Amino acid sequence: MKIAIIGVGNLGYSIAVGILNQKKDISCKSLYLSKRDLSSLSRLEKISVVKLTSDNKRAVKYSDVIIIAVLPAQLKNILEEIKDEINPKKHTIISVATGRKIKEIETILDEKTPIIRAMPNTAISVGQSMTCLSANENGHAKMHQAKTIFNALGQTLCIDEKHMQAATVICASGIAFWMRLIRATTQGAVQLGFHSEEAQQLSMQTCLGAARLLIDSQSHPEQEIDKVTTPSGCTIEGLNEMEHNGLSSSLIRGLVASYEKINEI
Ligand SMILES: NC(=O)c1ccc[n+]([C@@H]2O[C@H](COP(=O)([O-])OP(=O)(O)OC[C@H]3O[C@@H](n4cnc5c(N)ncnc54)[C@H](OP(=O)(O)O)[C@@H]3O)[C@@H](O)[C@H]2O)c1
């Protein structure tokens, strides 16, 4: 694949680094990185497949997969700028702009253009993103390209576009929700006598272990909870106290509040 990333900020940069670290899986012949101020990309300058440019049209011309990672408000201008360079038979457009629908992109580009909407999260920088993907009619035939890129940077799930806002809350905002849970359990561990670094290590690895247990054993969370809740023991005592204070309910209500907000924006 010849890949271009237009807009190489937080997310675009993480995708670029991920692609460069996964060259075996992705087989990237060239990687055009385009932004107006290139100074933040100087570290990537010497890598042979990397071409730095501020010319978005040039990046499109010499690539076949175009990942657009600009802010939602900047997307329309970028599409207007590159539309004459887009050849629907050659190019696949992958947009990661939050909240920008495939239909909005189709109204600017030729509707035959394969368009894929992707919603990754910031764990993409460590190759652990959960990325949801949707496509227009022609985009389905090119979905393998998006999967190749984002599977090398974590996991992907193809979803109906109508679920994209919900996926944004669960996966992209979800990083913040899980961080707060890790932070809270770290604070609890400090109160129980651990130094903060040790406390965070205990919290992070326990969180990672819980997820890994479910992934590897393919069991249900309640099955794993049953294994550690001795009758009349300390785990069920703590868990029930958390539930009396609304743990599950407050998490679900938080997700729903985020979802309602994202639909207003
Ligand atoms: N961060 C997340 O967790 C996350 C998750 C999923 C999706 N998203 C979405 O991903 C997109 C990017 O987010 P971000 O956090 O990476 O934003 P960001 O850091 O602001 O990056 C945007 C980049 O676009 C570049 N840019 C602006 N105008 C341009 C132009 N005309 N031509 C070329 N490049 C241009 C900017 O660089 P210059 O100013 O140098 O041009 C900047 O590097 C957003 O739409 C966001 O909603 C983010």
The ligand as a Gaussian input file, in Angstrom:
#p B3LYP/6-31G(d) Opt

LIG

0 1
 N       -7.520000      11.769000      19.877000
 C       -8.435000      10.802000      19.904000
 O       -8.623000      10.045000      20.875000
 C       -9.290000      10.557000      18.706000
 C       -9.938000       9.326000      18.560000
 C      -10.681000       9.115000      17.423000
 C      -10.806000      10.112000      16.478000
 N      -10.218000      11.320000      16.652000
 C      -10.352000      12.336000      15.620000
 O       -9.128000      12.421000      14.923000
 C       -8.960000      13.718000      14.379000
 C       -7.609000      14.263000      14.751000
 O       -7.534000      14.412000      16.157000
 P       -6.178000      14.865000      16.829000
 O       -6.391000      14.758000      18.294000
 O       -5.047000      14.106000      16.200000
 O       -6.120000      16.408000      16.362000
 P       -4.831000      17.364000      16.207000
 O       -3.752000      16.913000      17.128000
 O       -5.323000      18.768000      16.284000
 O       -4.332000      17.073000      14.731000
 C       -4.869000      17.692000      13.589000
 C       -3.717000      17.895000      12.618000
 O       -4.241000      18.389000      11.404000
 C       -3.242000      19.237000      10.838000
 N       -3.882000      20.125000       9.883000
 C       -4.734000      21.142000      10.114000
 N       -5.083000      21.735000       8.958000
 C       -4.431000      21.085000       7.976000
 C       -4.352000      21.249000       6.565000
 N       -5.042000      22.201000       5.928000
 N       -3.596000      20.395000       5.863000
 C       -2.879000      19.414000       6.479000
 N       -2.908000      19.230000       7.818000
 C       -3.664000      20.051000       8.545000
 C       -2.642000      19.962000      12.033000
 O       -1.270000      20.304000      11.808000
 P       -0.837000      21.733000      11.190000
 O       -1.523000      22.772000      12.019000
 O        0.648000      21.732000      11.269000
 O       -1.325000      21.708000       9.775000
 C       -2.682000      18.881000      13.112000
 O       -1.443000      18.220000      13.195000
 C      -10.112000      14.546000      14.913000
 O      -11.109000      14.664000      13.919000
 C      -10.615000      13.758000      16.090000
 O      -11.995000      13.981000      16.273000
 C       -9.427000      11.552000      17.726000

